[in-house]
């Protein structure tokens, strides 16, 4: 397949090269302006594009089209319509109009809306996003779209992302022009999202109702071997997994997704895929498609891809590292130090804007990654803690310290790395190491936001990042545009920002207990759970910023708050019900059957001879009998916590955090103790050992 990759890549995408071949020259030029400058399409141009798109799709085997959108469920949605239209005499023709391309009308009544509209107000619209290319998936032409209500409110994750891109571009261009750059026409954020996931055998998966219903195991004792030996990380990829990866790459490449790196991760059965950077909107679309295809291709190999943030207790969970940077349309990375004073002034100005943004909006960045699943992962010594901080590295810290102290940065020559083996080449060291414990780490010319859970849409973290940086750049521009002496003003602005916001920078071990204490002294937030974080969504400061830049209205912010809290409650509720179902219908009957066999064995032995020692069986019998009673009592307590009703979502969320989840943890602890004492043939579902080592 290697020789065919260039031919394969993007073969199912209606990208610029295809447009250039199939569209009239003037129409193609108009489309380029639409994609690059956000111009509106008139009906005549839309009809031409739609017809060319339809012809291309039909040639590729497509029979249907769909407006592909990203509602607040966190996954994608699509309603398929065929290209056929009646032509008389029982014949049909294939047609697709500009109106159908630009706008669709799916039923919006069943998607989360957070109170933006009543249930009977069913009308919703999808609007074509021409900045993200249409593609063919499963014989269907997929047209990336935004999704909004009859009243114009955003009901999806793409709309605020597109709005935030415009907000950041607008404010960044103010700074760019102040710095004397007259050639740059646009500033974009670029993202590369590393995706972690688990692969387990489908036959084993189907025997675990907790995995089927919840995506994570709710019971399970630790196996004798886990990740202690670090022998899975970067290890040889097993043939079955390699075959999956090969087919996944092929499908991703067809859709123009720049899948680049693949390897084994730390936990058994865990792996990672990383793409090449692209603009944030396309990166978001690509990541949604990637997660969908991971599951689809896994199924074809009799595997199941788990994207839950913490599918197995006691081993590492899965994250999604959001590598974020800012670039101009001329290819200049604004987070890369330069060789001239002007370039470094620009770098420092954008850097301190980001530092200020992360410090002032710690709460929103925590909310950006908040979910019931990610609460199990953050702070578990496998992922960053719930405390937001930034890592900048030794060299950049020295630069910032010199600015803060008002002294000249002496700098140092770039150090040559010596490895002590003559046959190996010498090479330059990077200017900074990589801090794997930091939530927000500088890695050369980008920041790696490491708090994201593996299942999250990257749209939310990125529209929040874009918006808060846009706000700081706006404040900077307001100040610098009225400065009498620009050079003095910009230098003082950089210095003051470093002094005022240095508390957010921490270059040490974020896993340490000492950091928790130190962070509290610095006044940093420690929002341990989703429910702890959610009230901050509606803080006046946050509402003011997001409404100021037109990214979210006050009503849209309130709706998203309600959706996130409601989702948290529903997820935990389903998990609790699943635990009770498994406990009553599987675990208790299994343990009781084993206890019965033990009792019968003891009785039989004593019938043979009263002198036979049955102490070991009796000990297990007593332990399991007591444990069964304890397990039944804890199930009752869990049921009682679920029986309460609340009028306020936040109060109900607090109850699930403070009462339901602890009751679930207590119930699991008893079950896991029983598992290690019960004979293997009696335990009702596959153990962790079978799950984690099922793919040979």
C-alpha positions in Angstrom: 0.0 0.0 0.0 3.0 2.3 0.6 3.4 3.2 -3.1 -0.3 4.1 -3.4 -0.6 6.3 -0.3 -0.3 9.6 -2.2 -2.9 8.4 -4.6 -5.1 7.2 -1.8 -4.8 10.3 0.4 -7.8 12.5 0.2 -9.4 10.4 -2.5 -12.8 10.7 -0.8 -12.6 14.4 -0.1 -14.0 17.2 -2.2 -10.9 19.3 -1.6 -9.3 22.3 -3.4 -7.6 20.2 -6.0 -10.9 18.5 -6.9 -12.7 21.9 -7.0 -10.0 23.3 -9.3 -10.5 20.4 -11.7 -14.3 20.4 -11.6 -15.4 24.0 -11.1 -15.4 26.9 -13.6 -12.4 29.1 -13.0 -14.4 32.1 -11.6 -16.5 29.8 -9.4 -13.3 28.2 -8.0 -11.9 31.7 -7.3 -15.1 32.5 -5.4 -14.9 29.3 -3.4 -11.3 30.1 -2.4 -12.4 33.5 -1.1 -15.3 31.9 0.7 -13.0 29.4 2.4 -10.2 31.9 3.2 -12.2 35.1 3.8 -15.6 33.9 4.9 -17.5 35.5 2.0 -21.1 34.4 1.5 -22.1 32.3 -1.5 -24.9 33.5 -3.7 -27.5 31.0 -5.1 -26.0 30.7 -8.6 -22.5 29.9 -7.3 -24.0 27.4 -4.8 -25.9 25.6 -7.5 -22.7 25.2 -9.6 -20.8 23.9 -6.6 -23.6 21.5 -5.6 -23.9 20.0 -9.1 -20.1 19.5 -9.3 -20.0 18.0 -5.8 -22.9 15.6 -6.6 -21.3 14.5 -9.9 -18.0 13.8 -8.1 -19.7 11.9 -5.2 -21.9 9.8 -7.6 -18.7 8.8 -9.5 -17.3 7.7 -6.2 -20.3 5.5 -5.5 -22.3 7.8 -3.3 -26.1 7.5 -3.4 -27.0 9.9 -0.5 -26.0 13.1 1.1 -26.1 14.3 4.6 -25.5 17.5 6.6 -22.9 16.2 9.1 -23.1 18.1 12.3 -21.9 18.0 16.0 -24.7 18.4 18.5 -24.2 18.8 22.2 -24.2 15.0 22.6 -20.5 15.0 22.0 -20.7 12.8 18.9 -21.7 13.5 15.3 -25.2 13.4 13.8 -26.4 12.8 10.3 -29.7 12.4 8.4 -29.4 10.9 4.9 -31.3 11.9 1.8 -30.8 10.3 -1.6 -29.8 12.2 -4.7 -32.7 10.7 -6.6 -35.6 12.8 -8.0 -38.5 11.6 -10.1 -38.2 12.2 -13.8 -41.5 10.7 -15.1 -42.3 7.3 -16.7 -41.0 5.6 -13.6 -37.5 7.0 -14.0 -35.3 9.0 -11.7 -32.5 11.4 -12.1 -29.7 12.3 -9.6 -29.8 15.9 -8.5 -28.5 18.1 -5.8 -29.2 21.9 -5.5 -27.3 24.8 -4.0 -30.2 25.2 -1.5 -29.7 21.6 -0.3 -26.0 22.1 -0.1 -26.2 25.3 1.9 -29.0 24.6 4.4 -30.8 21.6 5.9 -33.5 21.1 8.4 -33.1 18.2 10.7 -35.6 17.7 13.6 -34.0 19.5 16.6 -36.4 18.4 19.3 -34.5 15.4 20.6 -31.0 17.0 20.8 -29.8 18.5 24.1 -30.6 22.2 24.1 -30.4 23.3 27.8 -33.7 25.1 27.8 -33.0 27.2 24.6 -36.3 25.9 23.1 -39.4 24.0 24.1 -39.8 20.4 23.1 -42.6 21.3 20.7 -40.3 23.8 18.9 -38.8 21.1 16.7 -37.3 23.1 13.9 -33.5 23.2 13.7 -31.2 24.2 10.8 -27.9 23.0 9.5 -25.7 25.5 7.6 -22.8 24.4 5.4 -19.4 25.2 6.7 -17.3 25.6 3.5 -14.0 26.0 5.5 -14.2 22.2 6.1 -14.2 20.0 3.0 -17.1 17.6 2.2 -16.2 14.0 2.2 -17.7 10.5 1.4 -18.3 8.0 4.1 -20.2 4.8 3.7 -21.5 5.8 0.2 -22.8 9.1 1.6 -21.6 12.6 0.8 -21.0 14.2 4.2 -21.3 18.0 4.3 -19.8 19.5 7.5 -22.3 21.9 8.9 -23.2 24.1 11.9 -26.4 23.4 13.8 -28.6 26.0 15.2 -32.2 26.6 16.4 -35.1 28.5 14.7 -34.1 31.5 16.8 -30.5 31.4 15.7 -29.0 29.9 18.9 -26.1 27.5 18.6 -27.2 23.9 19.3 -23.8 22.4 18.5 -20.1 22.5 19.2 -18.9 23.8 15.8 -20.7 27.1 15.8 -18.9 28.6 18.8 -15.7 27.2 17.5 -16.1 29.1 14.2 -17.1 32.2 16.1 -14.1 31.9 18.3 -11.8 31.6 15.3 -13.1 34.9 14.0 -12.8 36.5 17.4 -9.2 35.5 17.8 -8.3 36.5 14.2 -9.8 39.9 14.7 -7.9 40.7 17.9 -4.6 39.0 16.7 -4.7 41.1 13.5 -4.9 44.3 15.6 -1.6 43.2 17.3 0.0 42.1 14.1 -0.7 45.5 12.5 0.6 47.4 15.6 3.9 45.4 15.2 4.2 46.8 11.6 3.2 43.6 9.7 1.3 44.8 6.6 1.5 41.5 4.7 -0.4 39.1 7.0 -4.0 38.7 6.1 -5.3 36.3 8.7 -4.3 34.5 12.0 -5.5 31.0 12.7 -5.1 28.6 15.5 -3.7 25.2 14.6 -4.1 21.9 16.5 -2.8 18.4 16.5 -4.8 16.1 18.8 -3.1 12.9 20.0 -5.8 10.3 20.6 -5.4 7.5 23.2 -7.6 4.4 23.2 -8.0 0.8 24.3 -8.5 -2.3 22.1 -10.1 -5.4 23.6 -11.5 -8.6 22.1 -15.2 -8.2 21.1 -16.2 -11.6 22.5 -14.9 -10.6 25.9 -16.4 -7.1 25.7 -19.9 -8.5 25.0 -19.8 -10.4 28.3 -19.3 -7.2 30.3 -22.6 -5.3 30.6 -20.8 -2.4 32.3 -18.6 -1.9 29.3 -21.5 -2.2 26.9 -23.8 0.2 28.8 -21.2 2.6 30.3 -17.9 2.3 28.4 -16.0 1.5 31.6 -15.8 -1.4 34.0 -17.8 -0.8 37.2 -16.4 -3.9 38.9 -13.1 -5.7 38.6 -10.2 -6.7 40.9 -6.7 -5.9 39.8 -5.0 -8.7 37.8 -1.6 -10.2 38.9 0.1 -8.2 36.1 -0.8 -4.7 35.0 1.5 -1.9 33.7 4.1 -2.3 36.4 6.9 -3.5 34.1 6.4 -0.7 31.5 6.8 -3.4 28.9 3.8 -2.4 26.8 4.9 1.3 26.2 6.4 1.6 22.7 6.6 -2.2 22.6 6.3 -4.3 19.5 2.8 -3.9 18.1 0.9 -7.2 18.1 -0.1 -8.5 14.6 -3.8 -8.2 15.3 -3.5 -4.6 16.5 -1.1 -3.8 13.6 -3.7 -5.1 11.1 -6.3 -2.8 12.7 -3.9 0.1 12.6 -3.2 -0.5 8.9 -6.8 -0.6 8.0 -7.6 2.5 10.1 -4.8 4.4 8.5 -6.1 3.5 5.1 -9.6 4.8 5.9 -8.3 7.9 7.5 -6.0 8.7 4.6 -8.9 8.4 2.2 -10.6 11.1 4.1 -7.6 13.4 4.1 -6.8 12.9 7.8 -3.1 13.2 8.4 -2.7 10.1 10.6 1.1 10.2 11.3 2.1 8.3 14.5 0.9 5.1 16.1 2.3 3.2 19.1 1.5 1.2 22.2 0.7 3.3 25.3 1.5 2.6 28.9 -1.4 0.4 30.0 -1.9 -3.1 28.5 -4.2 -3.0 25.5 -3.8 0.8 25.2 -2.6 2.6 22.1 -2.2 6.1 20.6 -2.6 7.8 17.3 -1.3 11.2 16.5 -2.1 13.4 13.4 -0.2 16.2 11.7 -1.3 19.8 12.7 -4.0 21.5 10.8 -6.4 24.5 11.4 -8.5 24.0 14.5 -11.9 23.6 12.7 -10.6 20.9 10.4 -8.7 19.3 13.3 -11.9 19.1 15.2 -13.8 17.5 12.3 -11.0 15.1 11.7 -10.9 14.0 15.3 -14.6 13.3 15.4 -14.2 11.2 12.2 -11.2 9.5 13.7 -13.0 8.3 16.8 -15.9 7.0 14.7 -13.6 5.1 12.4 -11.6 3.7 15.3 -14.8 2.0 16.5 -15.9 0.9 13.0 -12.6 -0.6 11.9 -12.1 -2.3 15.3 -15.4 -4.0 14.8 -14.3 -5.3 11.5 -11.4 -7.0 13.3 -13.6 -8.5 16.0 -12.2 -5.9 18.4 -13.8 -3.1 20.4 -12.2 0.3 20.7 -12.8 1.9 24.1 -12.6 5.7 24.2 -13.7 6.2 27.8 -11.3 8.2 29.9 -11.0 5.5 32.5 -12.3 2.1 31.4 -10.2 0.1 33.9 -9.4 1.0 37.5 -5.8 0.7 38.6 -4.3 1.2 35.1 -3.8 4.4 33.2 -6.8 6.0 31.6 -6.8 7.6 28.1 -6.4 11.3 27.3 -6.3 13.4 24.2 -3.4 15.9 24.1 -4.5 19.1 22.4 -1.3 20.7 20.8 -2.4 24.3 20.2 -0.5 27.1 18.4 -1.2 30.3 16.5 0.0 30.9 12.9 -0.5 33.5 10.2 -1.7 32.8 6.7 2.0 33.3 5.6 3.1 30.3 7.7 4.6 32.2 10.6 4.2 30.5 14.0 3.5 33.2 16.5 4.6 31.1 19.4 8.0 30.5 18.0 11.0 32.6 19.2 12.7 34.4 16.3 16.2 35.7 15.4 15.4 39.4 15.5 14.3 41.7 18.3 11.0 42.4 16.4 10.3 38.7 16.1 10.9 38.1 19.7 8.8 41.1 20.8 5.9 39.5 18.8 6.6 36.1 20.4 6.7 37.5 23.9 3.6 39.5 23.4 1.5 36.5 22.2 3.1 34.3 24.9 2.2 36.6 27.8 -1.3 37.0 26.4 -1.6 33.3 26.7 -0.1 33.2 30.2 -2.6 35.9 31.3 -5.5 34.0 29.7 -4.7 30.7 31.4 -4.3 32.4 34.7 -7.5 34.5 34.5 -9.6 31.7 33.0 -8.4 28.7 34.9 -12.0 27.9 35.7 -13.1 27.9 32.0 -10.2 25.6 31.0 -11.1 23.2 33.7 -14.7 23.3 32.5 -13.5 22.7 28.9 -12.4 19.2 30.0 -15.1 18.4 32.6 -17.0 15.2 32.4 -18.0 12.4 34.7 -15.5 10.1 32.9 -12.6 12.5 33.1 -13.1 13.0 36.8 -11.8 9.5 37.3 -8.6 10.3 35.4 -7.5 13.8 36.3 -5.0 13.8 39.2 -4.6 10.0 39.2 -0.8 10.2 38.6 -1.4 9.3 35.0 -2.8 12.6 33.9 -2.4 16.2 35.0 -4.2 17.2 38.2 -7.4 19.3 38.2 -5.2 22.3 39.1 -4.5 24.3 36.0 -0.9 25.6 35.6 1.6 26.2 32.8 5.0 24.7 32.1 7.5 26.9 30.2 10.8 25.1 30.7 14.2 26.2 32.0 15.2 28.5 29.1 11.9 30.3 28.7 11.6 30.6 32.5 15.0 32.4 32.5 13.7 34.8 29.9 10.6 35.6 31.8 12.5 36.0 35.1 14.9 38.5 33.4 11.9 40.4 32.2 10.3 40.3 35.6 13.5 41.5 37.4 14.3 44.1 34.7 17.7 42.7 33.9 19.2 41.7 30.5 18.8 38.1 29.5 22.3 36.8 29.0 21.2 33.7 27.1 23.3 30.7 26.4 24.7 29.0 23.4 22.6 26.1 22.2 24.0 23.0 23.8 25.2 20.1 21.7 23.8 16.7 23.0 26.6 14.2 23.6 25.5 10.6 23.9 28.9 9.0 24.6 28.9 6.6 21.6 31.1 7.6 18.7 29.0 5.9 16.0 25.9 7.9 17.0 25.5 11.5 15.6 25.7 14.5 17.9 22.7 16.8 17.8 21.4 20.0 19.4 19.3 19.8 22.5 15.8 21.2 22.4 15.4 24.5 24.3 13.0 22.8 26.8 12.2 19.3 28.1 8.7 18.0 28.1 6.8 18.0 31.4 4.4 15.1 31.3 2.7 16.1 34.5 1.8 19.7 33.4 -1.8 20.5 32.3 -0.6 23.2 29.9 3.0 22.7 28.7 5.2 24.7 26.3 6.8 22.2 23.9 8.8 24.5 21.5 6.4 26.4 19.3 3.1 25.2 20.8 1.4 24.5 24.0 0.2 21.0 24.8 -3.1 21.1 26.7 -3.0 17.6 28.4 -6.2 17.6 30.5 -8.6 16.5 27.8 -10.2 13.1 28.2 -10.0 10.7 25.3 -13.8 10.8 24.4 -14.2 14.6 24.5 -14.8 16.7 21.4 -11.8 19.1 21.0 -14.2 21.8 19.9 -15.0 23.0 23.4 -11.4 23.3 24.7 -10.4 25.1 21.6 -13.2 27.6 21.4 -12.5 28.4 25.0 -8.8 28.8 24.4 -9.4 30.9 21.3 -11.8 33.2 23.1 -9.8 33.8 26.3 -6.7 34.6 24.2 -8.7 36.9 22.0 -9.9 38.7 25.1 -6.3 39.3 26.3 -5.1 40.4 22.9 -8.1 42.8 22.8 -7.0 44.3 26.1 -3.4 44.5 24.8 -4.5 46.2 21.6 -6.7 48.7 23.4 -3.7 49.7 25.5 -1.1 49.8 22.7 -3.2 51.6 20.1 -3.2 54.7 22.3 0.4 54.5 23.5 2.6 57.6 22.9 5.7 55.5 22.7 4.9 52.1 21.3 8.3 50.4 22.1 8.2 51.6 25.8 4.6 50.6 26.1 4.9 47.1 24.7 8.0 46.4 26.8 6.2 47.6 30.0 3.1 45.7 29.1 5.1 42.4 28.7 6.9 43.0 32.0 3.8 43.9 34.0 1.9 40.8 32.6 4.7 38.5 33.6 4.8 40.0 37.1 1.0 39.9 37.6 0.5 36.3 36.3 3.7 34.4 37.1 1.7 32.4 39.7 0.3 30.2 36.9 3.7 29.0 35.9 5.0 25.9 37.6 7.9 23.8 36.1 8.0 21.1 38.7 6.1 17.8 39.4 2.4 18.5 39.3 1.7 15.0 40.8 3.4 15.9 44.1 1.4 16.7 47.3 3.6 19.7 47.8 2.3 21.3 44.6 -1.3 21.0 45.9 -0.3 23.0 48.9 1.8 25.5 46.9 -1.0 26.0 44.4 -3.4 26.9 47.2 -0.9 29.4 48.5 -0.7 30.9 45.1 -4.5 31.2 44.9 -5.0 28.8 42.1 -8.2 26.9 41.8 -8.4 23.2 42.6 -11.8 22.1 41.0 -11.5 18.4 41.6 -14.8 17.3 39.9 -17.1 18.4 37.2 -19.7 19.5 39.7 -17.2 21.6 41.5 -16.3 23.4 38.3 -19.6 23.9 36.6 -20.9 27.0 38.6 -17.9 28.9 37.3 -19.4 28.7 33.8 -21.9 31.3 34.7 -19.6 33.7 36.5 -20.0 37.3 35.4 -16.4 37.5 34.2 -16.8 34.5 31.9 -20.3 35.5 30.6 -19.0 39.0 29.8 -16.0 37.7 27.9 -17.8 35.2 25.8 -20.7 37.5 25.0 -18.3 40.4 24.2 -16.6 38.5 21.5 -19.8 37.0 20.1 -18.8 33.4 20.8 -21.7 32.5 23.0 -24.7 34.5 24.1 -25.7 34.6 27.8 -28.6 32.2 27.0 -26.2 29.8 25.1 -23.8 29.8 28.1 -26.6 29.0 30.5 -27.9 26.2 28.2 -24.4 24.6 28.0 -24.1 24.8 31.8 -27.4 22.9 32.1 -26.5 20.3 29.5 -23.1 19.5 31.1 -24.6 19.2 34.6 -27.5 17.1 33.3 -25.1 14.9 31.3 -23.0 14.3 34.5 -26.1 13.2 36.5 -27.4 10.9 33.7 -24.0 9.2 33.2 -23.6 8.5 36.9 -27.2 7.4 37.2 -26.8 4.9 34.4 -23.6 3.6 36.0 -25.3 3.2 39.4 -28.3 1.3 37.8 -25.8 -0.9 35.9 -24.0 -1.7 39.1 -27.2 -2.7 40.8 -28.3 -4.8 37.8 -25.0 -6.7 37.7 -24.9 -7.0 41.5 -28.4 -8.5 41.8 -28.5 -10.6 38.6 -24.9 -11.8 38.3 -22.6 -11.3 41.2 -24.8 -12.3 44.1 -26.1 -15.5 42.4 -22.6 -16.4 41.4 -21.1 -16.0 44.8 -24.1 -17.8 46.4 -23.6 -20.7 44.1 -19.9 -20.9 45.0 -20.8 -20.6 48.8 -23.2 -23.5 48.3 -20.5 -25.6 46.7 -18.1 -24.8 49.6 -20.8 -25.7 52.2 -21.6 -29.0 50.4 -17.8 -29.8 50.2 -17.4 -29.2 53.9 -20.4 -31.3 54.7 -19.2 -34.2 52.5 -15.7 -34.1 54.0 -17.1 -34.2 57.5 -19.3 -37.1 56.6 -16.2 -39.0 55.4 -14.3 -38.2 58.6 -14.8 -35.8 61.4 -11.0 -35.5 61.6 -10.6 -34.0 58.1 -9.4 -30.4 58.3 -11.9 -28.1 56.5 -10.5 -24.8 58.0 -9.5 -23.2 54.6 -13.0 -23.9 53.1 -14.7 -22.7 56.3 -12.7 -19.5 56.3 -13.6 -18.7 52.7 -17.2 -19.7 53.4 -17.5 -17.3 56.4 -15.8 -14.5 54.5 -18.0 -14.8 51.4 -21.2 -15.2 53.5 -20.4 -12.1 55.4 -19.3 -10.3 52.2 -22.6 -11.2 50.5 -24.6 -9.7 53.3 -22.4 -6.6 53.2 -22.8 -6.4 49.4 -26.6 -6.7 49.7 -26.6 -3.9 52.3 -24.5 -1.6 50.2 -26.7 -2.2 47.2 -29.6 -1.1 49.3 -27.8 2.0 50.3 -27.0 2.8 46.7 -30.7 2.3 45.8 -31.7 4.7 48.6 -29.3 7.4 47.3 -31.0 7.1 43.8 -34.5 7.5 45.2 -34.1 11.2 46.2 -35.5 13.9 44.0 -34.2 17.5 43.4 -35.6 20.5 41.7 -32.2 22.2 41.1 -29.7 20.5 38.8 -26.7 21.8 40.6 -28.0 20.4 43.9 -28.7 17.1 42.3 -25.2 17.0 40.8 -23.8 17.7 44.2 -25.8 14.8 45.6 -24.5 12.4 42.9 -20.9 13.6 43.6 -21.1 13.4 47.4 -23.5 10.5 47.9 -24.1 8.3 44.9 -20.5 8.0 43.7 -19.2 7.1 47.2 -21.9 4.5 47.5 -20.8 3.0 44.2 -17.2 3.0 45.3 -18.1 1.2 48.5 -20.2 -1.4 46.6 -17.4 -2.1 44.2 -14.9 -2.6 46.9 -16.9 -5.5 48.4 -17.4 -7.1 45.0 -13.7 -6.9 44.1 -12.8 -8.5 47.4 -15.2 -11.4 46.6 -13.9 -11.8 43.1 -10.5 -12.9 44.2 -12.0 -15.5 46.5 -14.5 -17.0 44.1 -13.6 -19.9 41.8 -12.9 -18.7 38.3 -15.7 -20.8 36.7 -18.2 -19.2 39.0 -17.4 -15.5 38.5 -20.1 -14.2 36.1 -18.1 -12.1 33.7 -14.5 -11.8 32.3 -11.9 -10.5 34.8 -9.4 -7.7 34.2 -6.8 -10.2 33.2 -9.1 -11.5 30.4 -10.0 -8.0 29.3 -6.5 -6.4 29.3 -4.7 -9.4 27.8 -7.4 -10.6 25.4 -5.8 -9.4 22.2 -3.0 -11.8 21.4 
